């Protein structure tokens, strides 16, 4: 059975005090595994080419029916969240052009992931949603309005996967010559988050919205603070235009384990999305983020770590192996190499098939450093990365392990990752959709429940919970008291004009 590496995490209760989180701790060091379905509003996500499979419906994602049916399936299985990736611009590192990205439908075309959320929320009660959005392409004020709206419409079932964006093609699309330097992006993102905390947490009193028909007053303006922010990257002089939503701040996910990314995650993230083909390679990165969080006064166990995995399931190991072999015939190897080249900055088309790949091979200044490290760090599972090895991995599952087997075999592997990688859950990718997700719901989750490491389905009479409550326990709708954003809550935060230096927060 899965075991944690330390004592149960503490969480802030509804009264604001710290208490032991019993929601996911099962006693004797065992804990529930959190499962997210990992999708993207595109034809080819992490397994390009499988649109050719007659069983796959990824080409129908431009129809609302796809998302509604997927939401119903995930709700039926008790999946924790639908985690939606997103990207801006195409992948043009492979052969130095965009042609094969477009031809192979390697995350192209792609539509906006936020649009179907309201429809999915309307036909579900317990499924939550994590949506990717960038800190690089729009003012914080606009993003704050959109996520507050979604948090209202979903009754607090929305999380935000924070990305900083790095593609040249994306920056050119908004009339910028090149992406911002890697570490500078994270410094910019840190200020971006602090502006958002001011809007979400510090602008409205809980008592500002107070309808008083007799006096023709709906909102008390004296209980709404105008945010005056003037920093290095952003300036703002406005109150938040949306009243406080159920969570105020959406649950905060972040991906990236570079040095700057880890510091950012330890400060802001509540959930972290990590990728790698070996639990032992990921473990030091997870340990480092938890250590950094502890140094900032956060409970290290309050950060929930999700690893990418793309299981191929059958009722038996033999059936799963046969399914895997069948799936391989549809995989687009070139499409996978397009993604690999785009993520790492390495034009793999220029490297001979059996030549070892190292960080010295990257040709682009802008890349996902954590992915580059994942594809150039050797392990007992992969002692040498070459274009031939990359081709085997990149076309199915892309960034993480691809366990093949029966529900028992795959569950064993997930529990091993929990033990050895100190992860709390998984973003489960698909090869074919909805088929891969149907296998998770009908085969894998029942096996995890049988082992006692996955929560039972809520009853009809059970009250729906927010994203944060599903992770931390009933009553924890808002940010924990040890989170950086809590310093900006209305009752404790005070700004003294537009030139307050970033980070200066004074108690009343």
N, C-alpha and C positions, 0 to 999 in steps of 0.2 A: 504494500500500500504506500501511497505518497506520504512523505514525511517533510515537515518544514525543517529549516536549518536553525531555528531559534524559537523563542517563546512566542505565543500568540501576539499579534499586533494590538496596540492600543488604539482606541478611536474616541473621538469626542461624542458623547451622548447628546440626546436632544436638549439636555440642560446645559450643554457647553462644557461639562466636565469630562475628564478622561476616564474611560472604562475599557475593560478587555473586550475586544471584538469577538463575539461568539458566533457571528454570522457565518464565517467560513472555517473557523477552527472546530474540529470534530473531537478534540481531546487526543491525548497520547501522541501529539505532534502531527496528526493527520489534518488535512484541510481539503475543502472543496476546490476543485479545479474549475477555473472560469473559462468558458468556451465562447469565442466570438466567431461569427461567420465573416469571412474576409472576401469582399467583392469590390468591384470597380465598375463604373458606368461606361464600360467599353467592351469591345468584342473580344480582345485578347488581354487578359490581366497578367497572371504569373505563369500561365501555360498557353502561350500563343499557338495558334494553328488548330485548336480543337473545335473551332466553329465549323470545320469540315465534317465533324462527327455528326451523323443524323440525330443522335440523342441529345446534342447540345443546343441550348436555347439562348446562348449569349448574344446572338445577333438580333434578339428581340428586345434588348434592353432599352431601346428607344420607344417602347410601348409601355404604358403604365401598368398593364396587366402583368408583365414580368415581375415588377417590384411588389405588387399586391400579392401575387401567388407565393413569392419568396418569403414575404413577411408572414403569411399564414403558416407556411411550413416551419419557419424558425420559431414562431410562437407555439406551435404544436409540440415542438421538441424541448421547449424551455431553454433555448439558446440565450445566452446572456445579452449579446448585442450584435447588431449588424454593423460591421466596421467597414466604412467605404473609403477606399483610397481615392486619390485624385492626382492629376499632374497638369502642368501648364506647358504647352509646346511639345514638339515631337523629339524623338531620339535620333540625332544626326551624327553621332560619333562613328558608327560603323561605316566604313568606306568613305567617311567624311561627307555624307549626304543623307537626306531624309527618305530616299526612295524605298528602301527595304522596310523601314518603319511603317510606311503607308501600305506598301504592297502586302506585307505579312500581317497587317492589322495588329501590330505590336503596341498596344495601348493607343490605338488610333482607329477610328475617331473616338472622341470621348465627350460625354455630356456632363452637365452640372449635377453633382450628387445630391445637392440640397433640395432640388425640386420635388422628388418623389416622397420625401420624408413625411409630409403631412398626410398623404394618402395612406402610407403604411401605418402611421400612428393611429389613423381613424379606425382601422380594422384589427388592431391589436391592443392588448392591455398591458402586457409585461415586457415585450421586446423593447430593448433600448437601441439607440443609434449613435454611432461615432462617425463624424464627418470631417474629412480632411479639408483644411483651408490654410492659406499661406499668409504670413505676416509681411510679405514683400510687395504685394500688389494692390492693396487698398488701404485707405485710412482706417485706424482703429474704430472710429465712430461708426462707420458703416458696418463693419463686422459685428460690433457690439449690438447694433439694432437687429441684424439678421438672426444671431444666435439667441437673443432674448425672445424674439418672436417665436422661433422654433421651440424654445424651452416652454413658453406658454402653451403653444398648440399641442405639444406632446405631454403636457403635465410633468415636465421635468425629466423626460427620457432622452435627453440629448447630451452628447459629449463632443468635444472638439479635439481632433488630432492636429496639433500645431506643427506646421512645417515652415521652413524659411525660404525654400525654392533656390535652385542652383543652375537651371538650364539656360544656356545662351539663347536658345530659340524662344523661350518664354519671355526673357527680358527684352529681346528685340521686338516681340509682339506688342509690348507696351512702350516702345520707343526709348529703351535704354540700351546702350551699346553692349554692355556685358554685365554679368551678375556681380553682386556685391561680394567682396572677399569673404571666405568661409567664417572666420571668427568674428568679423564685423557684422555679418548677418545675425549671429547670436546676440551680439551686444544690442543691435537694433531690435531684435525680437524681445529681449528682456525689457526694454523701455516700452515696447508695444503692449506687453502683458500688463505692465504697471499702469498704463493709461486705461486699459480695459478694466482692471480692478477698480480704478477710481470711478469709472462709469457704472459698472455692474454692482459694486459693493458700496461705494461711497457717495453716490449722487442722491439717492432716494432714501428717506426714512421709511421704516416699515409702516408708519402711520400717516404717510403723506396722502395716500389714496383713501379718502374719507368722505363718501357721498353724503351731502347735507342738502336735501331738496328744499327745505324751508328757507335756506339762505343762498340758493342757487350756486352751491359750491360743490364741485366734484373732487378736486384735489387741493390740498393746502400748499400753496407755493412756498411758504416759509420753511417747509420741511423738505424742499428739494434744493440741493447744492449745485451751483454752477461749478464745473470742473475747469480750473485754470491751470493748464499744463504747458510749460515751455521747456522742452528738453533738447537734446542734441539732434534727434531725428524727427520728433513730432511736436506739434503745437495744437492746443485745443482750448477753446473757451466756450463751453456749452454744458448744460445739464444732459444727462442721458434722456433720450426721448421716449424710452419704453419703461413702464413701471416694473418693479422687481418681479421676476419670474420665479417659479417654484424653487429653482436652485440658485438663482441670481447668476453665479458663474457656472457655465456648463462644466461637466466633468472633463478634466484636462488630460489628454493623452499627448505623448510626444515620441517621436522616433529619432534615433541617432545616438550613437555611443562614442563619437569622437570626444576629444578632450573638452572642447567648448560645448558640445552637445550634452555631455554628461553633467557638466556644471549647471547648464540650463535646466536639464531634467531634474536634478536634485533640488533645484529651487522651485520650479513651477509644476512639474508633472505629478499627476496622481496615478496615471497608468503609463507604462513605457512599453513601446513596441520594439522588440529586438529581433534580429535575423541572423542566422548562422547555421551551418551544417553540422555543428558539433556542440553539444552541451558543455563540454569541458573548455572549449574556446570561448564560449559566451560567459561562463561563470565569473572570470575575473572582472569583466565589464559590469556585470550585475552587482558584484561585491563592491566595486568602486563607486557606483551610483548610490548604493545604500550607505556607504561610508560617508560620502559627501553630504547626503541628506542628513545624516546624524550630526555632522559637524555644524549644520545650520539650525540645529534644534528640532528637526523633524524626526518622527518615529520612522526609522528605515523600513519597517515592515508595512507602513502605510502606503508605500509606493508599490503598486501591483505591476508585475512584469509579464508581458505577453510575448511568447515566441511564435514565429511563423511556422506552420506545419501544413503539409498537404497530404493527408493520408489517402491511400487507395484501399478501400475496404471490400471484403467479400464475406460471405457467411463462413467460409473456411479459408485457410491460408492458400490452398490451391486455387480456389475460385478467385481470390484477390490477385494472385500472380497471373492468372489467365487474363483478368481484366486489365492489369498493368500492360501486358504484352499487346493487347488489343489497342489500348490507348496510345502506345508508342507510335503506331502507324499514322496517327493524325498529327503528331507533334510537329511544329515548325522549328527546326533547328536554327535556321537563319533568324527567325523571329526572336528566339531566345538569345542569340548572340547579339542582336540589335539592342535588346534590353540590357544585357551584361555590359556592352560597350558604353551605352549611355550612362548607366549607374556608376561605372568605375572610371570613366575617362580613358579607357584602354581600347584602341581600335584593334580588336582581336583578329580582324581580317588580315592584318599585316604580320601575324605571328604564326610560325609553322606549327602543325598540328600537335607535335609532341614536345614542343619547347616549353620549359617551365615559365609560368607567368609570375612576375614580381611587381612591386609598386613602381619600379623603375620604368616599367613599360607604359605607364599612363601618359597620354599626350594632351589631355585637357586639364587646365588649371581648376576647372569647376567640376565637381563630382560628389558622390555621396561617400564620405570617407569611411563610414562604418561598413558600407557594402564593399568598398575596395578592400578593406581589411578582411572581411569575411571570405572574399574570393582569393585572397593571397596568403592567408594564414593556414598552415598545414596542420593536420591532426592525424590521429590513428585511423580515423575514418577516411580521410583524404590526404595521403602523404605527399601528393604533388599535384599542383594545379597546372593543367595544360589546356590549350583550346579543345582538345578531344574530351577531356574530363568536364570542362565547362559545358560543352555541347550536350553531354549526357544529363547534366543537371538543369541547365537553363531553360529547356523547353517544357519541363514539367516541374512545377513547384517553385522554380526560380530561386528564391532566397533562403529556403529552409529545407528541413528533412522531408523525405517522402516515404513514410513507413507504409509497407505493403503487407496486408495480412488480414486475419480475422479480427473481430472486435476485441478479442482477448489479447491478440498479439499487438495490435495498435495501442490498446489501453496500457499494456505493459511498457511500451516505448514512451508514451506520454508521461507516465508516472516516473520513468527513469529520468526524463528531462526535468521534471519537477524536483527530484532529489538532487541530481548532479548539476543542474543549471540554476537552481534556486529560482525558478520561474513560478508564477502564480496561475498561469493559464496560457491559452493559445489563440492566435488568430488563424483559424482553419481556412486555408485556401481551397479552391476547387480546380478540378481538371475539366469536368463537364458540369454545366449547371442546368437544371437544379439537381442532377443526378448525384454529384459528390455530396451536396448538402443533405439530400434524402438519406444517403448512407450514414452520415453523421447522426441525423435525427433518429433513424430507425435501427441502426446497428451499434454505433459507438456510444451514444449517450445512455442507452439502456444498460450497457455493460459497465459504464462508469457509475451509474446509479446502483447497480447490483453490488459494486465494491464499496459503496458508501462514500464516494469521493465526488459526487455531483448532486446538487440539490434536487429535491422532488419538485414536480410541477406545483405552482400555487393553486389553491382551491378557488372555486368560483366566488366564494365569500371573502377571500383574502383581498385586502386593499392593495392597489397598485403602488409600486415604489418608484422613486427616481433612480437615475443611474448611480448616483453616489450612495444611496441607501442600499442598492443591490450589492455594492462593493464593501461598504463599511458597516452596514447594519441600519435597521429601522430608526428613523429620527435624525440621521445625519444627512440632511438635505443640502446644507451649505458647506462651505470650505471648513476643513478642520482648523482648530485654533492654532496648530503649529505650522500651518501653510502660510507662505509669504503674502498671499492675497488677503488674509484675514487682517493684516495691518491697515487695510484700506476700508474696513467696514465703517458704515455711517457713524456709528456711535463712538468710534475711537480715532477716526481720521480727521485731520484739519489741515487745509492748505492756507498759506498766507501769501496769496498773490501769484502772478504768473511766473515768477523767477525762482520758485522753490527748486532747489537742486534735487535731482532724482534720488530717491531713497530716503529723503528726509520726511519722516512721518511722525507727527506729534500727537500725543494723546490730549484729549480735552481735559 
